[in-house]
Amino acid sequence: MIRGVSAAVCGLLLTAAEAGEFTSALVGRVTYTDLPGWTVSVETKTPEKGVELWEFAMVADKPSVPGKWAVSCNFPLKDVVGRWATAGSKKIPPDWGSRFDSSLYSQAPVLAYFSDSNENRGVIACSEALRRVNFRMGVHEPSATSCYWAELFSEPEAPLGSYKVSFRLDFRPIFYADAIRGAFAWFGTMPAYRPAAVPAAAFDPLYSFWYSYHQGVNTVNVEKECAAAVPYGM
């Protein structure tokens, strides 16, 4: 009974305060929660076949601390053998055990499904890579569908007057790693995440013995390694 109740977790988390919904060409019905004191609008775009953008704009009646806000959808889970995330595991979790969090200091806000032939079965990326974002994306076994749920503003936040967040969906039947690369290339188009220039010095060889000695670093070992590094010009 507990598992049955939890299996619908993505839907249950939205039921209390659904504010709006729209239809996605890729996943169907999408719902998002209310944000008291704020006006929330969404625009969808299709930059190319199999790729869709959801662009949310939030405007406060007056600068205020936003409450928790979430977006959710469900879509068929066909020919899927694994879920990719920067955390490393590639298992397909059940929806009630699919929690994944990202922030500036931990993980990237990207989740992906792939087939046994390594073909993309859905990559969903969130543009918020600095603040904490809580995700759920896992299988709802009775219906053979996947839930997707993303929650923002779960941590203390300074008052805001407006806020924008986008989601990029990629369901193109291509090598799933290429679909993931496409998501990260999308981040690179945003001023806040534009890759920094890499100086030539970054390619100079680095001589390090810390991981070889771990806690055994002492004067004798350091002097020995320094002597070994001299012939390399260090």
Order of alpha helices (4+ residues) and beta strands (2+ residues): alpha-alpha-beta-beta-beta-beta-beta-beta-beta-beta-beta-beta-beta-beta-alpha-alpha-alpha
